[in-house]
Amino acid sequence: MRIVLGVGGGIAAYKVASLLRLFTEAGHDVTVVPTEASTRFVGVATWEALSGHPVTNSVFDDVDQVRHVRLGHEADLIVVAPATADLLARAASGQANDLLTNTLLMARGPVLFAPAMHTEMWQNAATRANVETLRSRGITVLEPASGRLTGSDSGPGRLPEPEAIFEAALALAAPASDYISPEPLAGLLSGKRVTISAGGTREPLDPVRFLGNRSSGKQGVALAAAARDAGAQVTLVAAHMEVPAPAGVEVVTVETALDLREAMLDAARASDVIVMAAAVADFRPAAVSDTKIKKRDDADDPVISLVRNPDILQELVQERAASNRPQLIAGFAAETGDEHGDVLAYARAKLERKGCDLLVVNQVGRDKVFGQDSNSVVILSAAGAGPESVSGSKDEVSAAVIHRIGSELGRVVPHI
């Protein structure tokens, strides 16, 4: 794959050398285009040595090759890291005052920005508006990491680790899913805000014990990555997960069902799509002990009383109706059949009861779904479309779900 690696003028430019190494060791042909300011942090000789290509940032070098046109046309992928506030602003306004911004204007393939800057700059209204503009055009702008910045500052604005950028970039250029669909993921949800819940909630019994479930968070993480690859701005509300969150999404961590409820209702107000993929505990202990519950020979075994947790999916639907919000809501149903009905019978009843637009149904069990790398689901629609069966890796299932969301999103109207 032919990659153009744009390097912005920030202190984090030194980390991009590791990103370049990841690309070249994976067999990709990389042309580095640094801004003039970035060469004050990492010199041209470094980029030439690591890429094996001549490096320039001037539109007047190799004029006979028309580099400012050719680079963008021939690139299968353009990655910009670190993407400074200045570079984001110039890209959003369509400026073409150096080789990198010219190349961005000529891009035919996917483009990914990995921002890095001080927290105040990232959170400034001007920067946020520029990011929104770029995302609305189908360009992927990762969320920066949080952590130590220049000097003693700390907060959101740190460049994501090279491995995370590498993963997000390759997923954007060639989505991990092999799911066959009539359209690619890229751009399917451009300009949309998507909130996805993942993982399993934990309900404390005492300071060391909790009621939990077997959810690993793998399916929710795969959904977040697929929505990101589709061009959406993604918020992942993460309960307990056994896998890391994907790069390029905002992460809100929660523990209990009540925590999850608060985070989802808050995020829903600005979301175009809500996907409830978390395994939420139906019940929680009525009382939580301040001290560890002791096992005593001279006392009766404790009796734990449970109370019902709120139905978050149903609340989200009710909030949508109350606010007249044009929003698509998808739920996940982990079901088991019994003598009263099969999995799909319970799922259809749940879809009607919850009032959501889509319900993704899977049969669960000790060796099914939870913690596995594959899944088999049926997607049910309240709009009347027939059920859609999808089997494969959780990446493939996620691609199918995001495609179904994209196809139904155009029919979403205010719910009153």
C-alpha positions as a Markdown table, in Angstrom:
| # | Residue | x | y | z |
|---|---|---|---|---|
| 1 | Met | 0.0 | 0.0 | 0.0 |
| 2 | Arg | 1.2 | 3.5 | -0.8 |
| 3 | Ile | 1.0 | 5.8 | 2.2 |
| 4 | Val | 1.7 | 9.5 | 2.6 |
| 5 | Leu | 2.8 | 10.2 | 6.1 |
| 6 | Gly | 2.4 | 13.9 | 6.9 |
| 7 | Val | 4.2 | 15.2 | 10.0 |
| 8 | Gly | 3.0 | 18.3 | 11.8 |
| 9 | Gly | 5.2 | 20.7 | 13.8 |
| 10 | Gly | 4.8 | 19.5 | 17.3 |
| 11 | Ile | 7.0 | 17.9 | 19.9 |
| 12 | Ala | 5.3 | 14.6 | 19.4 |
| 13 | Ala | 6.8 | 14.4 | 15.9 |
| 14 | Tyr | 9.6 | 12.2 | 17.4 |
| 15 | Lys | 7.0 | 9.5 | 18.1 |
| 16 | Val | 6.1 | 9.4 | 14.4 |
| 17 | Ala | 9.4 | 7.8 | 13.6 |
| 18 | Ser | 8.1 | 4.7 | 15.3 |
| 19 | Leu | 4.9 | 4.9 | 13.3 |
| 20 | Leu | 6.9 | 5.1 | 10.1 |
| 21 | Arg | 8.8 | 2.0 | 11.2 |
| 22 | Leu | 5.6 | 0.1 | 11.8 |
| 23 | Phe | 4.3 | 1.0 | 8.3 |
| 24 | Thr | 7.6 | 0.0 | 6.5 |
| 25 | Glu | 8.1 | -3.2 | 8.4 |
| 26 | Ala | 4.5 | -4.2 | 7.4 |
| 27 | Gly | 5.6 | -3.8 | 3.8 |
| 28 | His | 4.0 | -0.5 | 2.9 |
| 29 | Asp | 5.7 | 2.1 | 0.7 |
| 30 | Val | 5.7 | 5.4 | 2.7 |
| 31 | Thr | 6.5 | 8.9 | 1.5 |
| 32 | Val | 7.0 | 11.3 | 4.3 |
| 33 | Val | 5.9 | 14.9 | 3.9 |
| 34 | Pro | 6.8 | 17.0 | 6.9 |
| 35 | Thr | 5.8 | 20.6 | 7.4 |
| 36 | Glu | 8.6 | 23.2 | 7.6 |
| 37 | Ala | 7.9 | 23.6 | 11.4 |
| 38 | Ser | 8.2 | 19.9 | 12.0 |
| 39 | Thr | 11.8 | 19.8 | 10.7 |
| 40 | Arg | 12.7 | 21.8 | 13.8 |
| 41 | Phe | 11.8 | 18.7 | 15.9 |
| 42 | Val | 12.9 | 15.9 | 13.5 |
| 43 | Gly | 15.2 | 16.4 | 10.6 |
| 44 | Val | 14.7 | 15.4 | 7.0 |
| 45 | Ala | 17.6 | 13.0 | 7.2 |
| 46 | Thr | 15.7 | 10.9 | 9.7 |
| 47 | Trp | 12.6 | 10.6 | 7.5 |
| 48 | Glu | 14.7 | 9.7 | 4.4 |
| 49 | Ala | 16.7 | 7.0 | 6.3 |
| 50 | Leu | 13.6 | 5.4 | 7.7 |
| 51 | Ser | 11.4 | 5.6 | 4.6 |
| 52 | Gly | 14.0 | 5.0 | 1.9 |
| 53 | His | 12.7 | 7.9 | -0.1 |
| 54 | Pro | 13.8 | 11.6 | -0.7 |
| 55 | Val | 11.9 | 14.0 | 1.6 |
| 56 | Thr | 10.7 | 17.5 | 0.8 |
| 57 | Asn | 8.0 | 19.9 | 2.0 |
| 58 | Ser | 8.2 | 22.3 | -1.0 |
| 59 | Val | 5.9 | 22.3 | -4.0 |
| 60 | Phe | 8.9 | 23.7 | -6.0 |
| 61 | Asp | 11.0 | 20.5 | -5.7 |
| 62 | Asp | 10.7 | 18.0 | -8.5 |
| 63 | Val | 8.3 | 20.3 | -10.4 |
| 64 | Asp | 8.6 | 18.1 | -13.5 |
| 65 | Gln | 6.9 | 15.3 | -11.5 |
| 66 | Val | 4.0 | 17.6 | -10.3 |
| 67 | Arg | 4.4 | 16.1 | -6.8 |
| 68 | His | 1.7 | 18.3 | -5.2 |
| 69 | Val | -0.8 | 16.5 | -7.5 |
| 70 | Arg | 0.7 | 13.1 | -7.9 |
| 71 | Leu | 1.2 | 12.3 | -4.2 |
| 72 | Gly | -2.5 | 12.8 | -3.3 |
| 73 | His | -3.7 | 11.0 | -6.4 |
| 74 | Glu | -1.5 | 7.9 | -6.0 |
| 75 | Ala | -1.8 | 7.5 | -2.2 |
| 76 | Asp | -3.9 | 4.7 | -0.9 |
| 77 | Leu | -3.9 | 6.3 | 2.5 |
| 78 | Ile | -2.8 | 9.6 | 4.0 |
| 79 | Val | -1.9 | 9.8 | 7.7 |
| 80 | Val | -1.1 | 13.1 | 9.4 |
| 81 | Ala | 0.6 | 12.8 | 12.8 |
| 82 | Pro | 1.0 | 14.9 | 14.9 |
| 83 | Ala | -1.9 | 16.9 | 13.6 |
| 84 | Thr | -1.4 | 20.3 | 15.3 |
| 85 | Ala | -4.2 | 22.9 | 15.8 |
| 86 | Asp | -2.6 | 24.9 | 13.0 |
| 87 | Leu | -2.6 | 22.0 | 10.6 |
| 88 | Leu | -6.2 | 21.1 | 11.4 |
| 89 | Ala | -7.2 | 24.7 | 10.8 |
| 90 | Arg | -5.4 | 24.9 | 7.5 |
| 91 | Ala | -6.8 | 21.6 | 6.3 |
| 92 | Ala | -10.4 | 22.5 | 7.3 |
| 93 | Ser | -10.2 | 25.8 | 5.5 |
| 94 | Gly | -8.7 | 24.2 | 2.4 |
| 95 | Gln | -5.4 | 26.1 | 2.4 |
| 96 | Ala | -2.7 | 24.9 | 0.1 |
| 97 | Asn | 0.4 | 26.7 | 1.3 |
| 98 | Asp | 2.9 | 23.8 | 1.4 |
| 99 | Leu | 3.3 | 20.3 | -0.1 |
| 100 | Leu | 1.3 | 18.6 | 2.7 |
| 101 | Thr | -1.8 | 20.8 | 2.4 |
| 102 | Asn | -1.7 | 20.5 | -1.4 |
| 103 | Thr | -1.5 | 16.7 | -1.0 |
| 104 | Leu | -4.5 | 16.7 | 1.3 |
| 105 | Leu | -6.6 | 18.6 | -1.2 |
| 106 | Met | -5.7 | 16.1 | -4.0 |
| 107 | Ala | -6.4 | 13.1 | -1.8 |
| 108 | Arg | -8.5 | 10.3 | -3.5 |
| 109 | Gly | -8.2 | 7.8 | -0.7 |
| 110 | Pro | -9.0 | 7.8 | 3.0 |
| 111 | Val | -7.3 | 10.5 | 5.3 |
| 112 | Leu | -6.6 | 10.1 | 9.0 |
| 113 | Phe | -5.5 | 12.9 | 11.4 |
| 114 | Ala | -3.9 | 12.0 | 14.8 |
| 115 | Pro | -4.1 | 15.2 | 16.8 |
| 116 | Ala | -1.6 | 16.3 | 19.4 |
| 117 | Met | -1.6 | 19.6 | 21.2 |
| 118 | His | -2.2 | 21.2 | 24.7 |
| 119 | Thr | -5.5 | 20.5 | 26.3 |
| 120 | Glu | -6.7 | 24.1 | 26.0 |
| 121 | Met | -6.0 | 24.1 | 22.3 |
| 122 | Trp | -7.8 | 20.8 | 21.7 |
| 123 | Gln | -10.8 | 22.0 | 23.6 |
| 124 | Asn | -10.9 | 25.5 | 22.1 |
| 125 | Ala | -14.1 | 26.1 | 20.2 |
| 126 | Ala | -12.2 | 27.0 | 17.0 |
| 127 | Thr | -10.3 | 23.6 | 17.0 |
| 128 | Arg | -13.5 | 21.7 | 17.8 |
| 129 | Ala | -15.2 | 23.4 | 14.9 |
| 130 | Asn | -12.4 | 22.6 | 12.5 |
| 131 | Val | -12.5 | 18.9 | 13.7 |
| 132 | Glu | -16.2 | 18.8 | 13.1 |
| 133 | Thr | -15.7 | 20.3 | 9.6 |
| 134 | Leu | -13.1 | 17.7 | 8.7 |
| 135 | Arg | -15.2 | 14.8 | 10.0 |
| 136 | Ser | -18.3 | 16.0 | 8.1 |
| 137 | Arg | -16.3 | 15.6 | 4.9 |
| 138 | Gly | -15.5 | 12.0 | 5.7 |
| 139 | Ile | -12.1 | 12.5 | 7.1 |
| 140 | Thr | -11.2 | 10.5 | 10.2 |
| 141 | Val | -9.9 | 12.6 | 13.1 |
| 142 | Leu | -8.8 | 10.4 | 16.0 |
| 143 | Glu | -9.5 | 11.5 | 19.6 |
| 144 | Pro | -6.1 | 12.4 | 21.3 |
| 145 | Ala | -5.0 | 10.4 | 24.3 |
| 146 | Ser | -5.0 | 11.7 | 27.8 |
| 147 | Gly | -1.8 | 11.9 | 29.8 |
| 148 | Arg | 1.4 | 13.9 | 30.3 |
| 149 | Leu | 2.0 | 16.7 | 27.8 |
| 150 | Thr | 4.9 | 19.1 | 27.4 |
| 151 | Gly | 6.3 | 20.2 | 30.8 |
| 152 | Ser | 4.2 | 19.5 | 33.8 |
| 153 | Asp | 0.8 | 19.7 | 31.9 |
| 154 | Ser | -1.5 | 16.7 | 31.7 |
| 155 | Gly | -4.8 | 16.1 | 30.1 |
| 156 | Pro | -6.4 | 15.2 | 26.7 |
| 157 | Gly | -4.1 | 16.2 | 23.8 |
| 158 | Arg | -1.4 | 13.6 | 23.9 |
| 159 | Leu | -0.6 | 11.9 | 20.6 |
| 160 | Pro | -2.0 | 8.4 | 20.6 |
| 161 | Glu | 0.6 | 5.7 | 20.7 |
| 162 | Pro | 2.1 | 4.7 | 17.3 |
| 163 | Glu | 0.6 | 1.2 | 17.5 |
| 164 | Ala | -2.8 | 2.7 | 18.0 |
| 165 | Ile | -2.5 | 5.0 | 15.1 |
| 166 | Phe | -1.1 | 2.2 | 12.9 |
| 167 | Glu | -4.1 | 0.0 | 13.8 |
| 168 | Ala | -6.6 | 2.8 | 13.1 |
| 169 | Ala | -4.9 | 3.7 | 9.8 |
| 170 | Leu | -4.9 | 0.2 | 8.4 |
| 171 | Ala | -8.5 | -0.4 | 9.5 |
| 172 | Leu | -9.5 | 2.8 | 7.7 |
| 173 | Ala | -7.7 | 1.8 | 4.4 |
| 174 | Ala | -8.8 | -1.8 | 4.5 |
| 175 | Pro | -11.5 | -2.4 | 7.1 |
| 176 | Ala | -10.8 | -5.5 | 9.1 |
| 177 | Ser | -14.2 | -7.0 | 8.3 |
| 178 | Asp | -14.6 | -9.1 | 5.2 |
| 179 | Tyr | -18.3 | -8.7 | 5.4 |
| 180 | Ile | -19.7 | -8.3 | 1.9 |
| 181 | Ser | -22.0 | -5.3 | 1.5 |
| 182 | Pro | -23.2 | -3.1 | -1.3 |
| 183 | Glu | -21.1 | -0.1 | 0.0 |
| 184 | Pro | -17.8 | 0.3 | 1.9 |
| 185 | Leu | -17.7 | 1.4 | 5.5 |
| 186 | Ala | -15.7 | 4.5 | 4.8 |
| 187 | Gly | -17.9 | 7.6 | 4.9 |
| 188 | Leu | -21.1 | 5.7 | 5.7 |
| 189 | Leu | -21.6 | 7.6 | 8.9 |
| 190 | Ser | -19.6 | 10.8 | 8.1 |
| 191 | Gly | -20.7 | 13.7 | 10.3 |
| 192 | Lys | -22.7 | 11.5 | 12.7 |
| 193 | Arg | -22.2 | 11.1 | 16.4 |
| 194 | Val | -22.5 | 7.6 | 17.6 |
| 195 | Thr | -22.6 | 6.4 | 21.2 |
| 196 | Ile | -21.9 | 2.7 | 22.0 |
| 197 | Ser | -22.0 | 0.9 | 25.3 |
| 198 | Ala | -19.8 | -2.1 | 25.9 |
| 199 | Gly | -18.7 | -4.5 | 28.5 |
| 200 | Gly | -20.4 | -5.8 | 31.6 |
| 201 | Thr | -21.5 | -3.8 | 34.6 |
| 202 | Arg | -20.5 | -4.8 | 38.1 |
| 203 | Glu | -22.8 | -4.3 | 41.1 |
| 204 | Pro | -20.9 | -4.2 | 44.4 |
| 205 | Leu | -21.9 | -6.4 | 47.4 |
| 206 | Asp | -19.1 | -5.1 | 49.6 |
| 207 | Pro | -15.7 | -3.5 | 49.1 |
| 208 | Val | -14.2 | -6.6 | 47.4 |
| 209 | Arg | -17.2 | -8.5 | 45.9 |
| 210 | Phe | -19.6 | -7.8 | 43.1 |
| 211 | Leu | -22.3 | -9.3 | 41.0 |
| 212 | Gly | -21.1 | -9.4 | 37.4 |
| 213 | Asn | -21.5 | -11.3 | 34.1 |
| 214 | Arg | -19.3 | -12.9 | 31.5 |
| 215 | Ser | -19.2 | -10.0 | 29.0 |
| 216 | Ser | -15.7 | -9.3 | 27.6 |
| 217 | Gly | -16.6 | -6.1 | 25.7 |
| 218 | Lys | -15.2 | -7.5 | 22.5 |
| 219 | Gln | -18.4 | -7.0 | 20.5 |
| 220 | Gly | -18.8 | -3.4 | 21.7 |
| 221 | Val | -15.2 | -2.5 | 21.0 |
| 222 | Ala | -15.6 | -4.0 | 17.5 |
| 223 | Leu | -18.7 | -1.9 | 16.9 |
| 224 | Ala | -16.9 | 1.2 | 18.1 |
| 225 | Ala | -14.0 | 0.5 | 15.6 |
| 226 | Ala | -16.5 | -0.1 | 12.8 |
| 227 | Ala | -18.4 | 3.1 | 13.5 |
| 228 | Arg | -15.1 | 5.0 | 13.6 |
| 229 | Asp | -14.1 | 3.5 | 10.3 |
| 230 | Ala | -17.4 | 4.6 | 8.9 |
| 231 | Gly | -16.5 | 8.2 | 9.6 |
| 232 | Ala | -18.5 | 8.7 | 12.8 |
| 233 | Gln | -17.4 | 10.6 | 15.9 |
| 234 | Val | -17.7 | 7.8 | 18.4 |
| 235 | Thr | -18.2 | 7.8 | 22.2 |
| 236 | Leu | -17.6 | 4.4 | 23.9 |
| 237 | Val | -19.2 | 4.0 | 27.3 |
| 238 | Ala | -17.1 | 1.2 | 28.7 |
| 239 | Ala | -18.1 | -1.0 | 31.7 |
| 240 | His | -15.7 | -3.8 | 32.6 |
| 241 | Met | -13.9 | -5.0 | 29.5 |
| 242 | Glu | -11.2 | -7.5 | 28.9 |
| 243 | Val | -10.0 | -5.8 | 25.7 |
| 244 | Pro | -8.7 | -2.2 | 25.2 |
| 245 | Ala | -10.8 | 0.4 | 23.6 |
| 246 | Pro | -10.0 | 1.1 | 19.9 |
| 247 | Ala | -8.0 | 4.2 | 19.0 |
| 248 | Gly | -9.8 | 7.2 | 17.8 |
| 249 | Val | -12.8 | 7.1 | 20.0 |
| 250 | Glu | -13.8 | 9.0 | 23.1 |
| 251 | Val | -14.0 | 6.6 | 26.1 |
| 252 | Val | -16.2 | 7.1 | 29.2 |
| 253 | Thr | -15.6 | 4.5 | 31.9 |
| 254 | Val | -18.3 | 3.2 | 34.2 |
| 255 | Glu | -18.8 | 0.4 | 36.7 |
| 256 | Thr | -22.4 | -0.1 | 37.7 |
| 257 | Ala | -25.7 | -0.1 | 35.8 |
| 258 | Leu | -26.6 | 3.3 | 37.4 |
| 259 | Asp | -23.3 | 4.7 | 36.2 |
| 260 | Leu | -24.0 | 3.4 | 32.7 |
| 261 | Arg | -27.5 | 4.9 | 32.7 |
| 262 | Glu | -26.2 | 8.3 | 33.7 |
| 263 | Ala | -23.4 | 8.3 | 31.0 |
| 264 | Met | -25.7 | 7.0 | 28.2 |
| 265 | Leu | -28.5 | 9.5 | 28.9 |
| 266 | Asp | -25.9 | 12.3 | 29.0 |
| 267 | Ala | -24.2 | 11.2 | 25.7 |
| 268 | Ala | -27.6 | 10.6 | 24.0 |
| 269 | Arg | -28.5 | 14.2 | 23.9 |
| 270 | Ala | -25.9 | 14.9 | 21.2 |
| 271 | Ser | -26.0 | 11.6 | 19.4 |
| 272 | Asp | -27.4 | 10.6 | 16.1 |
| 273 | Val | -27.1 | 6.9 | 16.8 |
| 274 | Ile | -27.2 | 4.9 | 20.1 |
| 275 | Val | -26.1 | 1.3 | 20.3 |
| 276 | Met | -26.6 | -0.5 | 23.6 |
| 277 | Ala | -24.2 | -3.4 | 23.4 |
| 278 | Ala | -23.2 | -3.6 | 27.1 |
| 279 | Ala | -24.3 | -6.5 | 29.2 |
| 280 | Val | -26.2 | -4.6 | 31.9 |
| 281 | Ala | -27.1 | -6.3 | 35.2 |
| 282 | Asp | -30.8 | -6.6 | 35.6 |
| 283 | Phe | -30.5 | -6.5 | 39.4 |
| 284 | Arg | -28.2 | -5.1 | 42.0 |
| 285 | Pro | -27.9 | -5.7 | 45.8 |
| 286 | Ala | -30.4 | -3.7 | 47.8 |
| 287 | Ala | -27.7 | -2.9 | 50.3 |
| 288 | Val | -23.9 | -2.6 | 49.9 |
| 289 | Ser | -21.8 | -3.4 | 53.0 |
| 290 | Asp | -19.2 | -0.9 | 53.9 |
| 291 | Thr | -17.0 | -3.8 | 55.1 |
| 292 | Lys | -16.1 | -7.2 | 53.7 |
| 293 | Ile | -18.9 | -9.7 | 54.5 |
| 294 | Lys | -17.3 | -12.3 | 56.7 |
| 295 | Lys | -17.9 | -16.0 | 56.6 |
| 296 | Arg | -18.5 | -17.0 | 60.2 |
| 297 | Asp | -19.2 | -20.3 | 61.8 |
| 298 | Asp | -21.2 | -18.7 | 64.6 |
| 299 | Ala | -23.6 | -16.8 | 62.2 |
| 300 | Asp | -26.2 | -17.7 | 59.6 |
| 301 | Asp | -25.2 | -17.4 | 55.9 |
| 302 | Pro | -26.1 | -14.0 | 54.6 |
| 303 | Val | -29.2 | -13.5 | 52.5 |
| 304 | Ile | -28.7 | -11.0 | 49.7 |
| 305 | Ser | -31.8 | -9.1 | 48.6 |
| 306 | Leu | -31.8 | -7.7 | 45.0 |
| 307 | Val | -33.6 | -4.7 | 43.5 |
| 308 | Arg | -34.3 | -4.2 | 39.8 |
| 309 | Asn | -31.9 | -1.9 | 37.8 |
| 310 | Pro | -33.5 | 0.6 | 35.5 |
| 311 | Asp | -34.1 | -0.4 | 31.8 |
| 312 | Ile | -31.6 | 1.9 | 30.1 |
| 313 | Leu | -32.6 | 1.0 | 26.6 |
| 314 | Gln | -36.3 | 1.7 | 27.3 |
| 315 | Glu | -35.3 | 5.0 | 29.0 |
| 316 | Leu | -33.3 | 6.1 | 26.0 |
| 317 | Val | -36.3 | 5.5 | 23.7 |
| 318 | Gln | -38.6 | 7.4 | 26.1 |
| 319 | Glu | -36.1 | 10.3 | 26.2 |
| 320 | Arg | -35.9 | 10.4 | 22.4 |
| 321 | Ala | -39.7 | 10.6 | 22.2 |
| 322 | Ala | -39.9 | 13.3 | 24.9 |
| 323 | Ser | -37.3 | 15.5 | 23.1 |
| 324 | Asn | -38.6 | 14.8 | 19.6 |
| 325 | Arg | -35.1 | 13.8 | 18.6 |
| 326 | Pro | -34.3 | 12.2 | 15.2 |
| 327 | Gln | -32.2 | 9.4 | 16.4 |
| 328 | Leu | -31.6 | 5.8 | 15.7 |
| 329 | Ile | -31.5 | 3.4 | 18.7 |
| 330 | Ala | -30.2 | -0.1 | 18.4 |
| 331 | Gly | -30.2 | -2.6 | 21.2 |
| 332 | Phe | -28.5 | -6.0 | 21.8 |
| 333 | Ala | -30.3 | -8.9 | 23.2 |
| 334 | Ala | -28.4 | -11.9 | 24.7 |
| 335 | Glu | -31.1 | -14.5 | 24.9 |
| 336 | Thr | -31.6 | -18.2 | 25.8 |
| 337 | Gly | -34.6 | -20.2 | 24.8 |
| 338 | Asp | -36.7 | -22.2 | 27.3 |
| 339 | Glu | -39.9 | -24.3 | 27.3 |
| 340 | His | -42.0 | -21.2 | 26.8 |
| 341 | Gly | -40.3 | -20.0 | 23.5 |
| 342 | Asp | -37.2 | -19.9 | 21.4 |
| 343 | Val | -34.6 | -17.1 | 21.2 |
| 344 | Leu | -36.2 | -15.2 | 18.3 |
| 345 | Ala | -39.7 | -15.3 | 19.9 |
| 346 | Tyr | -38.3 | -13.7 | 23.0 |
| 347 | Ala | -36.3 | -11.2 | 20.9 |
| 348 | Arg | -39.3 | -10.1 | 18.8 |
| 349 | Ala | -41.3 | -9.5 | 22.0 |
| 350 | Lys | -38.4 | -7.5 | 23.4 |
| 351 | Leu | -38.1 | -5.3 | 20.2 |
| 352 | Glu | -41.7 | -4.4 | 20.5 |
| 353 | Arg | -41.5 | -3.8 | 24.3 |
| 354 | Lys | -38.4 | -1.7 | 24.2 |
| 355 | Gly | -39.5 | 0.5 | 21.2 |
| 356 | Cys | -36.0 | 0.7 | 19.7 |
| 357 | Asp | -35.3 | 0.7 | 15.9 |
| 358 | Leu | -33.0 | -2.3 | 15.7 |
| 359 | Leu | -32.4 | -5.3 | 17.9 |
| 360 | Val | -29.3 | -7.5 | 17.5 |
| 361 | Val | -30.0 | -10.9 | 18.9 |
| 362 | Asn | -27.6 | -13.6 | 19.8 |
| 363 | Gln | -28.1 | -16.9 | 21.7 |
| 364 | Val | -25.8 | -17.0 | 24.7 |
| 365 | Gly | -24.5 | -19.7 | 26.9 |
| 366 | Arg | -21.4 | -20.9 | 28.8 |
| 367 | Asp | -19.4 | -21.4 | 25.6 |
| 368 | Lys | -21.3 | -19.0 | 23.3 |
| 369 | Val | -20.6 | -15.4 | 22.5 |
| 370 | Phe | -19.2 | -14.1 | 25.8 |
| 371 | Gly | -15.4 | -13.9 | 25.5 |
| 372 | Gln | -15.4 | -15.5 | 22.1 |
| 373 | Asp | -13.9 | -14.0 | 18.9 |
| 374 | Ser | -16.8 | -15.0 | 16.7 |
| 375 | Asn | -20.5 | -14.4 | 16.9 |
| 376 | Ser | -23.8 | -15.3 | 15.2 |
| 377 | Val | -26.6 | -12.8 | 15.3 |
| 378 | Val | -30.0 | -12.0 | 13.8 |
| 379 | Ile | -30.7 | -8.3 | 13.2 |
| 380 | Leu | -34.4 | -7.5 | 13.7 |
| 381 | Ser | -35.9 | -4.2 | 12.6 |
| 382 | Ala | -39.0 | -2.3 | 13.9 |
| 383 | Ala | -39.4 | -0.8 | 10.4 |
| 384 | Gly | -40.7 | -4.1 | 9.1 |
| 385 | Ala | -37.7 | -5.3 | 7.1 |
| 386 | Gly | -37.0 | -9.0 | 7.3 |
| 387 | Pro | -34.5 | -10.4 | 9.8 |
| 388 | Glu | -30.9 | -10.5 | 8.7 |
| 389 | Ser | -28.6 | -13.3 | 9.9 |
| 390 | Val | -24.9 | -12.7 | 10.2 |
| 391 | Ser | -22.2 | -15.1 | 11.3 |
| 392 | Gly | -18.5 | -14.6 | 11.5 |
| 393 | Ser | -15.9 | -12.8 | 13.5 |
| 394 | Lys | -17.1 | -10.0 | 15.8 |
| 395 | Asp | -15.5 | -7.5 | 13.3 |
| 396 | Glu | -17.6 | -9.0 | 10.6 |
| 397 | Val | -20.8 | -8.9 | 12.7 |
| 398 | Ser | -20.0 | -5.2 | 13.6 |
| 399 | Ala | -19.6 | -4.3 | 10.0 |
| 400 | Ala | -23.0 | -5.8 | 9.2 |
| 401 | Val | -24.6 | -3.9 | 12.1 |
| 402 | Ile | -23.0 | -0.6 | 11.1 |
| 403 | His | -24.1 | -1.1 | 7.5 |
| 404 | Arg | -27.7 | -1.9 | 8.7 |
| 405 | Ile | -27.6 | 1.3 | 10.8 |
| 406 | Gly | -26.4 | 3.3 | 7.9 |
| 407 | Ser | -29.2 | 2.0 | 5.6 |
| 408 | Glu | -31.9 | 2.7 | 8.2 |
| 409 | Leu | -30.5 | 6.0 | 9.4 |
| 410 | Gly | -31.9 | 7.8 | 6.3 |
| 411 | Arg | -35.4 | 6.8 | 7.3 |
| 412 | Val | -35.1 | 8.2 | 10.8 |
| 413 | Val | -37.6 | 11.0 | 11.7 |
| 414 | Pro | -38.4 | 12.7 | 14.9 |
| 415 | His | -40.2 | 10.4 | 17.3 |
| 416 | Ile | -43.2 | 11.8 | 19.0 |
